[in-house]
Amino acid sequence: MSSISVRSSGEPIGAGAINVTEIIDNTRLGGRQIAIIAICMFVAMMDGFDSQVAGVTGPGILAALKLQPTQLGLVFSANSWGFIFGALIGGPCADKFGRKPILLLSTTLFALCTFVTPLILQFDLFMVVRVLAGVGFGAATPCFVSIATECVPRKWRSRLVTILWAAIPGGGVAVGFLGPIVLPSLGWQWLFYIGGAASFVAALLVALALPESVIFAVMRGYQASRVSRLLGQLTRSDYSDVSRFFVEEERHLGAPVKLLFVDGRALTTILVWIAFFADYFVLFGMIVWTPTLLGHLNVTPAQASAVLAFNNIGGIIGASLAGYLIYNFGPYRTLITTFVVASVTIALTGLAAPEFAPVVMLQTLSGFLAGGGHAGMVALAAMLYPTTMRSTGVGWGLGVGRLGGAGGPIVIGALVGAGWSASSAFAAIGFAALPVALIVGALRLYAAKAPAAIAAKTPAASSDFVEAEHMQKVESRAS
């Protein structure tokens, strides 16, 4: 019999009940939590692998399917379109049916689609498979984020999300370093086979070693015996004699989207959305097209693959240092400089090819700047909205930005199809970074006049907003 409850903070629940939320918050990280996080990171890494494997194998796909450059751009963007749809349905399904079953289903889906991709040589079916792979990754993302964050104390959650996101470009590093080994000897198809096989391993680990979230189990009214077993495994304690559990209701800080456009926030929101769109346009356009464009400039496929690996390494370092740079130099100054310099390094890549050493140097720096700039944009968006709507503001900014990630490869493909040289295409990708710098500058001017009045209409509800105010003082000091 189920004897489990959910309550709002302060609401009485009854004698003898165990607060699962409080137990997890007071539990030190142990082997069980680390194993859960490692499996979730592995799934995230496979996301990064599949997202970038099409870029490394682009020349092979182009020849095997006899595609035009515009069609190759569609192939590069297919994963992103599927990701958007998968993310929209994955979260609600996980909240209804459970994090683990939806994660297992979605991981199996993208594993299967990745593995069979090179077996399909008809363009329409190829696109369907690539979109479905994206759906799997998009649906998996909210699941592995929820499972990982719900097994650790609340104070660790924001840092853990950063670690999970860092695993995604880690998959790109794996693709890049495997390319020089696999492409010359086995062919482009084997990168998909390797990625698919590794994804099946991830699905197997989810099935056999990943538990359901104990917080979800409580909120969905699972049997007390099952909850006690899950909680005991997580905390290394015995709760078999407990018949009643509850969790504190977690009040999400999201807000209706319309609130992003009232009380003087409309211009801020529009500028943030445009900036994210351009940011993702540059990020995805660069990552997926760089190997193919370098091939047009007489860089070997193996070398182009290695270049992509170093680009991702730069991205990981840049994202890791973004917070430090913003704290010390202010968000506006940091981001304007970042995107201006990124536009130059990306554009120069086309001029430096086919010389391998300068191309690696420029692409590592481009990855550092683009990765750091993207992380910085997320931080800036969080600063521009008060706590009561910060999640909504950042979430919608990222959602609109993903449309830019889907559109970027298509636009670059159209330019190449129209006869633009590879060097000109690199210049176009680099040029797209300049609008982000201009928009950040506009936000700086607008925020200098508006934030006090806006904040006054939506009082701070937590220490998070105090942190945002502190960051604005940092910016003022750095200006």
C-alpha positions as CSV (number, residue, x, y, z in Angstrom):
1,M,0.0,0.0,0.0
2,S,1.2,3.5,-0.9
3,S,1.8,5.8,2.1
4,I,3.6,8.7,0.4
5,S,2.8,12.4,0.4
6,V,3.8,15.7,-1.1
7,R,3.5,18.9,0.8
8,S,4.2,22.6,0.4
9,S,6.8,24.0,2.8
10,G,5.3,24.5,6.3
11,E,2.3,22.2,5.7
12,P,1.8,19.5,8.4
13,I,2.2,16.0,7.1
14,G,1.7,13.7,10.1
15,A,3.8,12.0,12.8
16,G,6.4,9.5,11.8
17,A,6.8,10.6,8.2
18,I,10.2,10.9,6.7
19,N,11.2,14.0,4.7
20,V,13.0,12.6,1.7
21,T,14.0,16.1,0.4
22,E,15.8,16.9,3.7
23,I,17.5,13.5,3.8
24,I,19.0,14.0,0.4
25,D,20.0,17.6,1.1
26,N,22.0,16.4,4.2
27,T,23.6,13.3,2.5
28,R,27.2,13.4,1.5
29,L,28.1,12.3,-2.1
30,G,28.8,8.6,-2.2
31,G,29.6,5.9,-4.6
32,R,25.9,5.5,-5.6
33,Q,25.5,9.1,-6.5
34,I,28.8,9.2,-8.4
35,A,27.7,6.2,-10.4
36,I,24.4,7.8,-11.3
37,I,26.2,11.0,-12.4
38,A,28.7,9.1,-14.4
39,I,26.0,7.2,-16.3
40,C,24.1,10.5,-17.0
41,M,27.4,12.1,-18.2
42,F,27.9,9.1,-20.5
43,V,24.5,9.7,-22.1
44,A,25.2,13.4,-22.4
45,M,28.6,12.5,-24.1
46,M,26.8,10.4,-26.6
47,D,24.6,13.4,-27.4
48,G,27.7,15.4,-28.2
49,F,29.2,12.5,-30.2
50,D,26.1,12.2,-32.4
51,S,25.6,15.9,-32.8
52,Q,29.1,16.3,-34.3
53,V,29.7,13.0,-36.0
54,A,27.8,14.2,-39.1
55,G,30.2,17.2,-39.4
56,V,33.2,14.9,-39.4
57,T,31.7,12.5,-41.8
58,G,30.1,15.2,-44.0
59,P,32.4,14.6,-47.1
60,G,31.7,10.9,-47.0
61,I,27.9,11.4,-46.6
62,L,28.1,14.0,-49.5
63,A,29.7,11.4,-51.8
64,A,27.8,8.3,-50.7
65,L,24.3,9.9,-51.0
66,K,25.4,12.1,-54.0
67,L,24.1,15.3,-52.3
68,Q,24.2,18.9,-53.1
69,P,25.7,21.3,-50.5
70,T,22.2,22.6,-49.7
71,Q,21.1,19.0,-48.9
72,L,24.1,18.5,-46.7
73,G,23.2,21.6,-44.7
74,L,19.8,20.0,-44.1
75,V,21.5,16.8,-42.9
76,F,23.6,18.8,-40.5
77,S,20.5,20.6,-39.1
78,A,18.3,17.5,-38.9
79,N,19.6,16.5,-35.4
80,S,18.8,20.0,-34.0
81,W,15.2,20.0,-35.4
82,G,14.6,16.6,-33.8
83,F,16.2,17.8,-30.5
84,I,13.8,20.7,-30.2
85,F,10.8,18.4,-30.6
86,G,12.2,15.7,-28.3
87,A,12.9,18.2,-25.6
88,L,9.3,19.5,-25.7
89,I,7.9,16.0,-25.3
90,G,10.6,14.4,-23.1
91,G,10.1,16.5,-20.0
92,P,6.3,16.1,-19.7
93,C,6.6,12.4,-20.5
94,A,9.3,11.9,-17.8
95,D,7.1,13.8,-15.3
96,K,4.2,11.5,-16.0
97,F,5.8,8.1,-16.7
98,G,9.1,8.3,-14.8
99,R,12.6,9.6,-15.6
100,K,14.2,6.1,-16.0
101,P,11.7,4.6,-18.5
102,I,11.7,7.7,-20.8
103,L,15.5,7.9,-20.6
104,L,15.8,4.2,-21.5
105,L,13.4,4.6,-24.4
106,S,15.0,7.8,-25.7
107,T,18.6,6.4,-25.3
108,T,17.6,3.2,-27.2
109,L,16.0,5.3,-29.9
110,F,19.1,7.4,-30.6
111,A,21.4,4.4,-30.3
112,L,19.4,2.6,-33.0
113,C,19.2,5.6,-35.3
114,T,22.9,6.4,-34.9
115,F,23.9,2.8,-35.7
116,V,21.7,2.4,-38.8
117,T,22.5,5.8,-40.2
118,P,25.3,4.7,-42.6
119,L,23.1,1.8,-43.9
120,I,20.6,4.2,-45.4
121,L,21.6,5.8,-48.7
122,Q,18.3,7.4,-49.7
123,F,18.2,11.1,-48.7
124,D,14.6,11.2,-47.5
125,L,15.0,8.2,-45.2
126,F,18.4,9.4,-44.1
127,M,16.9,12.7,-43.0
128,V,14.1,10.8,-41.1
129,V,16.7,8.8,-39.2
130,R,18.8,11.8,-38.3
131,V,15.7,13.7,-37.1
132,L,14.6,10.7,-35.0
133,A,18.1,10.5,-33.5
134,G,17.7,14.2,-32.5
135,V,14.3,13.4,-31.0
136,G,15.9,10.7,-28.8
137,F,18.6,13.1,-27.6
138,G,16.2,15.9,-26.9
139,A,13.9,13.6,-24.9
140,A,16.9,12.2,-23.0
141,T,18.2,15.5,-21.9
142,P,15.6,16.5,-19.3
143,C,15.5,12.9,-18.0
144,F,19.2,12.6,-17.3
145,V,19.4,16.1,-15.9
146,S,16.5,15.3,-13.5
147,I,17.8,12.0,-12.4
148,A,21.3,13.3,-11.7
149,T,20.2,16.5,-9.9
150,E,17.5,14.8,-7.8
151,C,20.0,12.4,-6.3
152,V,22.3,15.1,-4.9
153,P,21.9,17.8,-2.2
154,R,20.3,21.0,-3.5
155,K,23.6,23.0,-3.1
156,W,25.3,20.7,-5.7
157,R,22.6,21.0,-8.4
158,S,23.7,24.0,-10.3
159,R,27.3,22.8,-10.4
160,L,26.2,19.4,-11.5
161,V,24.2,20.8,-14.4
162,T,27.4,22.5,-15.6
163,I,29.3,19.2,-15.4
164,L,26.6,17.5,-17.4
165,W,26.7,20.1,-20.1
166,A,30.5,19.9,-20.2
167,A,30.1,16.2,-21.2
168,I,28.4,17.2,-24.4
169,P,31.4,18.8,-26.1
170,G,33.4,15.9,-24.5
171,G,31.6,13.8,-27.1
172,G,32.8,16.1,-29.8
173,V,36.4,15.6,-28.6
174,A,35.9,11.8,-28.8
175,V,34.6,12.2,-32.4
176,G,37.5,14.4,-33.3
177,F,40.2,12.1,-32.0
178,L,38.6,9.0,-33.4
179,G,38.3,10.5,-36.9
180,P,42.0,10.3,-37.8
181,I,42.1,6.7,-36.6
182,V,38.9,5.5,-38.2
183,L,38.4,7.5,-41.4
184,P,41.5,6.5,-43.3
185,S,41.3,2.8,-42.5
186,L,37.6,1.9,-42.0
187,G,35.6,4.8,-43.6
188,W,33.1,7.3,-42.4
189,Q,30.4,4.7,-41.7
190,W,32.4,3.2,-38.8
191,L,32.2,6.5,-36.8
192,F,28.4,6.0,-36.7
193,Y,28.8,2.3,-35.9
194,I,31.0,3.1,-33.0
195,G,28.7,5.9,-31.7
196,G,25.7,3.6,-32.0
197,A,27.4,0.8,-30.2
198,A,28.5,3.1,-27.4
199,S,25.0,4.5,-27.2
200,F,23.6,0.9,-26.8
201,V,26.1,0.5,-23.9
202,A,24.7,3.7,-22.4
203,A,21.1,2.3,-22.8
204,L,22.2,-1.0,-21.1
205,L,23.7,1.0,-18.2
206,V,20.5,3.0,-17.9
207,A,18.5,-0.3,-17.8
208,L,20.6,-2.2,-15.4
209,A,22.4,0.3,-13.2
210,L,20.4,3.5,-13.1
211,P,17.7,3.8,-10.4
212,E,14.5,5.8,-10.7
213,S,14.6,9.2,-9.0
214,V,13.5,8.7,-5.4
215,I,11.9,12.2,-5.4
216,F,9.8,11.2,-8.4
217,A,8.9,7.9,-6.7
218,V,7.5,9.8,-3.8
219,M,5.7,12.4,-5.8
220,R,4.0,9.7,-8.0
221,G,2.9,7.6,-5.0
222,Y,5.1,4.6,-5.3
223,Q,4.9,1.9,-2.6
224,A,6.6,2.8,0.6
225,S,8.7,-0.3,0.4
226,R,10.1,0.7,-3.0
227,V,10.8,4.2,-1.9
228,S,12.6,2.9,1.2
229,R,14.8,0.7,-1.0
230,L,15.7,3.5,-3.4
231,L,16.4,5.9,-0.6
232,G,18.5,3.3,1.3
233,Q,20.6,2.7,-1.8
234,L,21.2,6.4,-2.2
235,T,22.0,7.2,1.4
236,R,23.5,3.9,2.6
237,S,20.9,3.7,5.4
238,D,18.0,1.4,6.3
239,Y,14.5,2.8,6.0
240,S,12.7,-0.6,5.7
241,D,10.7,0.1,8.9
242,V,9.4,3.5,7.6
243,S,5.9,3.4,6.2
244,R,5.4,7.1,5.3
245,F,7.5,9.4,3.2
246,F,7.0,12.9,1.8
247,V,8.9,15.5,-0.2
248,E,8.8,19.3,0.1
249,E,7.0,20.6,-3.0
250,E,9.6,22.3,-5.1
251,R,8.2,25.6,-6.3
252,H,9.6,26.3,-9.8
253,L,10.7,29.8,-10.4
254,G,9.3,29.8,-14.0
255,A,6.6,32.3,-15.0
256,P,4.2,32.7,-18.0
257,V,6.1,33.8,-21.1
258,K,4.0,37.0,-21.3
259,L,5.7,38.3,-18.2
260,L,8.9,38.5,-20.2
261,F,7.3,41.3,-22.2
262,V,5.7,43.5,-19.4
263,D,7.1,46.1,-17.0
264,G,9.7,47.3,-19.5
265,R,11.2,43.9,-20.3
266,A,10.0,43.5,-23.9
267,L,13.1,45.1,-25.5
268,T,15.4,43.1,-23.2
269,T,13.7,39.9,-24.1
270,I,13.7,40.5,-27.8
271,L,17.4,41.4,-27.7
272,V,18.2,38.3,-25.6
273,W,16.4,36.1,-28.1
274,I,18.1,37.6,-31.1
275,A,21.5,37.3,-29.4
276,F,20.9,33.6,-28.5
277,F,19.7,32.9,-32.1
278,A,22.9,34.4,-33.5
279,D,25.0,32.7,-30.9
280,Y,23.7,29.2,-31.7
281,F,23.9,30.0,-35.5
282,V,27.7,30.6,-35.1
283,L,28.2,27.7,-32.7
284,F,26.4,25.0,-34.8
285,G,27.4,26.5,-38.1
286,M,31.1,26.3,-37.1
287,I,31.0,22.9,-35.5
288,V,29.2,21.0,-38.2
289,W,30.6,22.7,-41.3
290,T,34.2,23.1,-40.3
291,P,35.4,19.6,-41.3
292,T,33.7,19.8,-44.7
293,L,34.9,23.3,-45.4
294,L,38.4,22.4,-44.5
295,G,38.2,19.5,-46.9
296,H,37.4,22.0,-49.7
297,L,40.6,23.8,-48.7
298,N,42.7,20.6,-49.1
299,V,42.9,19.6,-45.4
300,T,42.7,15.8,-45.1
301,P,39.6,14.3,-43.4
302,A,41.8,13.0,-40.6
303,Q,43.3,16.4,-40.0
304,A,39.9,18.1,-40.2
305,S,38.6,15.6,-37.6
306,A,41.5,16.4,-35.2
307,V,40.8,20.2,-35.7
308,L,37.2,19.5,-34.5
309,A,38.5,17.8,-31.4
310,F,40.7,20.8,-30.5
311,N,37.8,23.1,-31.2
312,N,35.7,21.2,-28.6
313,I,38.6,21.2,-26.1
314,G,38.7,24.9,-26.4
315,G,35.0,25.0,-25.9
316,I,35.2,23.1,-22.7
317,I,37.9,25.4,-21.3
318,G,36.1,28.5,-22.4
319,A,32.8,27.4,-20.8
320,S,34.7,26.6,-17.6
321,L,36.4,30.0,-17.4
322,A,33.4,32.1,-18.4
323,G,32.2,32.6,-14.9
324,Y,35.6,33.7,-13.7
325,L,36.0,36.2,-16.5
326,I,32.5,37.6,-16.1
327,Y,33.0,38.0,-12.3
328,N,36.3,39.9,-12.7
329,F,35.7,41.9,-15.9
330,G,31.9,42.2,-16.0
331,P,29.5,40.4,-18.4
332,Y,29.2,43.1,-21.1
333,R,32.8,43.8,-21.5
334,T,33.7,40.1,-21.5
335,L,31.0,39.1,-24.0
336,I,31.6,42.0,-26.4
337,T,35.3,41.2,-26.6
338,T,34.6,37.5,-26.8
339,F,32.3,37.6,-29.8
340,V,34.4,40.3,-31.7
341,V,37.6,38.2,-31.4
342,A,35.6,35.0,-32.2
343,S,34.4,36.6,-35.5
344,V,38.1,37.2,-36.4
345,T,39.5,33.8,-35.5
346,I,36.7,31.9,-37.3
347,A,37.1,34.0,-40.4
348,L,40.9,33.6,-40.4
349,T,40.5,29.8,-40.4
350,G,39.6,29.8,-44.1
351,L,42.7,31.9,-44.9
352,A,45.0,29.8,-42.8
353,A,44.1,26.4,-44.5
354,P,45.5,24.1,-45.6
355,E,48.3,24.7,-43.0
356,F,47.4,22.4,-40.2
357,A,49.2,24.1,-37.2
358,P,47.6,27.6,-37.7
359,V,44.2,26.0,-38.4
360,V,44.4,24.0,-35.1
361,M,45.4,27.1,-33.2
362,L,42.6,29.3,-34.7
363,Q,40.0,26.6,-34.2
364,T,41.0,25.9,-30.6
365,L,40.8,29.6,-29.9
366,S,37.4,29.8,-31.8
367,G,36.1,27.0,-29.7
368,F,37.3,28.7,-26.5
369,L,35.6,31.9,-27.5
370,A,32.4,30.4,-28.8
371,G,32.0,28.0,-25.9
372,G,32.8,30.7,-23.3
373,G,30.6,33.2,-25.1
374,H,27.7,30.8,-25.0
375,A,28.1,30.1,-21.3
376,G,28.4,33.8,-20.8
377,M,25.2,34.5,-22.6
378,V,23.4,32.1,-20.3
379,A,24.8,33.9,-17.3
380,L,23.9,37.4,-18.7
381,A,20.3,36.3,-19.4
382,A,20.1,35.0,-15.8
383,M,21.2,38.4,-14.6
384,L,18.7,40.3,-16.7
385,Y,15.6,38.7,-15.2
386,P,14.5,38.6,-11.5
387,T,14.2,35.3,-9.7
388,T,10.5,35.0,-10.2
389,M,10.9,34.6,-14.0
390,R,14.6,33.8,-14.4
391,S,14.1,30.2,-15.4
392,T,11.5,31.2,-18.0
393,G,13.7,33.9,-19.4
394,V,16.8,31.7,-19.7
395,G,14.8,28.7,-21.0
396,W,13.0,30.6,-23.7
397,G,16.2,32.3,-24.8
398,L,17.9,28.9,-25.2
399,G,14.9,27.5,-27.0
400,V,14.8,30.4,-29.6
401,G,18.6,30.0,-29.8
402,R,18.3,26.3,-30.8
403,L,16.3,27.5,-33.8
404,G,19.5,29.4,-34.8
405,G,21.4,26.2,-34.3
406,A,19.1,24.4,-36.7
407,G,19.1,27.2,-39.2
408,G,22.9,27.9,-39.2
409,P,23.9,24.7,-41.1
410,I,21.1,25.2,-43.6
411,V,22.2,28.8,-44.4
412,I,25.9,27.9,-44.7
413,G,24.9,25.0,-47.0
414,A,22.9,27.4,-49.2
415,L,25.9,29.7,-49.4
416,V,28.2,26.9,-50.5
417,G,25.6,25.6,-52.9
418,A,25.4,29.1,-54.4
419,G,29.1,29.0,-55.2
420,W,30.7,30.6,-52.2
421,S,34.2,29.5,-51.5
422,A,35.1,27.7,-48.3
423,S,37.1,30.7,-47.2
424,S,34.0,33.0,-47.8
425,A,31.8,30.5,-45.8
426,F,34.2,30.7,-42.8
427,A,34.0,34.5,-43.1
428,A,30.2,34.4,-43.1
429,I,30.2,32.2,-40.0
430,G,32.6,34.6,-38.3
431,F,30.6,37.7,-39.4
432,A,27.5,36.2,-37.7
433,A,29.2,36.6,-34.3
434,L,29.3,40.4,-34.7
435,P,25.6,40.9,-34.2
436,V,25.9,39.1,-30.8
437,A,28.5,41.7,-29.7
438,L,26.3,44.5,-31.0
439,I,23.3,43.2,-29.2
440,V,25.2,42.7,-25.9
441,G,26.3,46.4,-26.3
442,A,22.7,47.4,-26.7
443,L,21.7,45.5,-23.7
444,R,24.4,47.2,-21.7
445,L,23.1,50.6,-22.7
446,Y,19.5,49.7,-22.0
447,A,20.2,47.8,-18.7
448,A,22.0,50.9,-17.4
449,K,18.8,52.8,-17.5
450,A,16.1,50.2,-16.9
451,P,17.0,47.5,-14.3
452,A,16.3,49.4,-11.1
453,A,12.8,50.3,-12.3
454,I,12.2,46.8,-13.5
455,A,13.5,45.1,-10.4
456,A,11.3,47.4,-8.2
457,K,8.2,46.0,-10.0
458,T,9.2,42.4,-9.3
459,P,10.8,42.2,-5.8
460,A,13.6,39.7,-5.3
461,A,12.4,36.4,-3.9
462,S,15.6,34.7,-3.0
463,S,19.4,35.0,-2.6
464,D,19.8,34.3,-6.3
465,F,18.6,37.8,-7.1
466,V,21.0,39.2,-4.6
467,E,23.7,37.4,-6.6
468,A,22.5,39.0,-9.8
469,E,22.5,42.5,-8.2
470,H,26.1,41.8,-7.1
471,M,27.1,40.8,-10.6
472,Q,25.6,44.1,-11.9
473,K,27.8,46.0,-9.3
474,V,30.7,44.0,-10.6
475,E,30.0,45.2,-14.1
476,S,29.6,48.8,-13.0
477,R,33.0,48.5,-11.3
478,A,34.6,47.0,-14.4
479,S,33.1,49.5,-16.8
